[in-house]
Amino acid sequence: QVQLVESGGGLVQAGGSLRLSCAVSGSIFSIKPMGWYRQAPGKQREAVAAITSGGVTNYADSVKGRFTISRDSAKNTVYLQMNSLKPEETAVYYCYGEDGLNDYWGQGTQVTVSS
């Protein structure tokens, strides 16, 4: 069953912003969302941003300075603030999480950036 749920995707013009959310279904706090990948049509899935339980962040070089990953521990939710979006960043964005042993994936949310 789906245990990570993404939201916040949609259509935005180039230069615009979106904020993605990743929450754990059923408030299962043993599973913690940890970051985001994206997959564009015809391309491999690539890592975008990650955040550890201690708050250490890591970003793909292509999004540094424009994207910010953050965590709301009380809600066990991770966010991805995406600014100055580019058309080439049109993709399905996937959340991933961990429980200390296993990895988990959401079903993805579509982000479309128009020219």
C-alpha positions in Angstrom: 0.0 0.0 0.0 1.0 3.6 -0.5 2.7 5.0 2.6 4.1 8.2 1.3 1.8 10.7 -0.4 3.0 13.7 -2.5 0.9 16.8 -3.2 1.4 20.3 -4.5 2.2 19.6 -8.2 0.5 21.4 -11.0 1.0 23.7 -13.9 3.2 26.8 -13.5 4.7 29.3 -15.9 8.5 29.5 -16.3 9.9 31.6 -13.5 7.1 30.7 -11.2 7.1 28.7 -7.9 5.5 25.6 -6.4 5.7 24.0 -3.0 5.5 20.2 -2.9 4.6 18.3 0.2 5.3 14.7 1.2 3.4 13.1 4.1 3.2 9.6 5.6 -0.2 8.0 5.2 -1.9 7.1 8.5 0.6 9.1 10.5 3.1 6.3 10.6 5.9 8.2 12.3 8.4 5.3 12.1 8.6 6.1 8.4 10.2 9.5 7.7 10.2 11.2 4.4 13.8 12.1 3.5 13.8 13.8 0.1 12.8 14.1 -3.5 13.6 12.6 -6.9 12.2 13.6 -10.3 11.8 11.8 -13.6 11.3 13.7 -16.9 9.9 11.9 -20.0 12.5 9.7 -21.6 15.0 10.4 -18.8 16.3 8.5 -15.8 15.1 9.3 -12.3 17.4 11.8 -10.6 17.9 13.0 -7.1 16.8 16.5 -6.4 17.1 17.2 -2.7 17.4 15.4 0.6 17.2 16.2 4.3 18.4 14.1 7.2 16.6 13.6 10.5 19.2 16.1 11.9 18.3 18.7 9.3 21.4 18.4 7.1 20.4 19.2 3.5 21.8 18.2 0.1 20.8 19.5 -3.4 21.5 18.6 -7.0 23.8 21.2 -8.5 21.2 22.2 -11.0 18.7 23.4 -8.3 21.0 25.0 -5.7 19.9 28.5 -4.9 16.4 27.9 -6.2 15.0 24.9 -4.3 14.7 24.5 -0.6 13.9 21.3 1.3 12.5 21.5 4.8 10.8 19.3 7.4 7.9 19.8 9.8 8.7 17.2 12.5 5.4 17.6 14.2 3.6 16.7 11.0 6.2 14.2 9.8 6.1 16.1 6.5 8.8 17.2 4.1 8.4 20.1 1.7 10.2 21.2 -1.4 9.9 24.9 -2.2 10.8 25.3 -5.9 11.4 28.8 -7.2 12.4 30.2 -10.6 11.2 27.0 -12.3 12.4 26.2 -15.8 10.6 24.3 -18.5 13.2 21.5 -18.5 12.2 20.8 -14.9 8.9 19.4 -16.1 8.8 16.0 -14.5 7.0 13.7 -12.1 8.4 14.4 -8.6 8.7 11.5 -6.2 9.1 11.5 -2.5 11.2 8.9 -0.8 11.5 7.9 2.9 13.1 5.6 5.3 12.3 3.7 8.5 15.9 2.9 9.4 15.9 -0.3 7.4 13.7 -0.1 4.3 13.2 2.5 1.6 9.7 3.8 0.6 8.5 5.8 -2.4 5.4 7.8 -3.1 3.4 7.6 -6.4 4.6 11.0 -7.6 3.1 14.3 -8.4 3.3 16.0 -11.8 5.0 19.3 -12.2 4.6 21.0 -15.6 6.5 24.2 -16.3 5.2 26.0 -19.4 7.4 28.3 -21.6 
